[in-house]
């Protein structure tokens, strides 16, 4: 069972990496043993589960992952490293900081937790980058994640046939090929986010909404300007039936809300924004369902 999580990823062109990493990723792309896209999430999740069900659990792998998600566009190879170790450290720091000590100790023994924190502190003292190519959100897609994309960039697969927008041949929601993606260029993503920020600053008094979109904007600025940006619904597609996925136009609805707001069509803007919020609120509510 894959985690019910969505992913926002950046794929950088090979030229964005240091020379040593370029050679490594070029060789990796030619490897016949690397995890292919269809099973990559399963492989990544399996690594985490094996660590966490151990006695004692291992919150963070001993070494950084040698795996990555890859994309090719014509002759250009784009790489999105898993960075499992760094992402695990960041996730564990958030987990430990968001729970009372007595409760977190029920998941990870204090000695293991303290050692994990100490290792992370040593890593940071080495002036290492904490930039990750992958952001994760459990049980929902955060609204700002839709901003960098256009509805025409949607790629939907239902059932067993990996064909964009093809209807499912049966009602299952567990097929490995089931997928929902948006992919765009970094230049388009940055332009759309910048426009959204202008509209929000001009018309919306919600500081929280502005901060969240600004956070996405800052993150995108950390990468090579010729990168690709991908929104992957990940494991969320397994709690959304075929009709829900087909009719999910969150990207288009949010874009319409922003345009309506900028054109003075406040009722249209509110209606479109509410459709996005209510759709994902109902899905996120499944987290606490029994």
Secondary structure, 3 states (H helix, E strand, C coil): CCCCEEEEEEEEEHHHCCHHHHHHHHHHHHCCCCCCHHHHHHHHHHHHHHHHCCCCCCCCCCCCCCCEEEEEECCEEEEEECCHHHHHHHHHHHHHHHCCHHHHCCCCCHHHHHHHHHHHHHHHHCCCCCCCCEEEEECCCCHHHHCCCCHHHEEEECCCCCCCCECCCCCCCCCCCCEEEEEEEHHHHHHHHHHHHHHHHHHCCCHHHHHHHHHHHHHHCCCCCCCEEEEECHHHHHHCCHHHHHHCCHHHHHHHHHHHHHCCCHHHHHHHHHHHHHHHHHHHHHHHCC
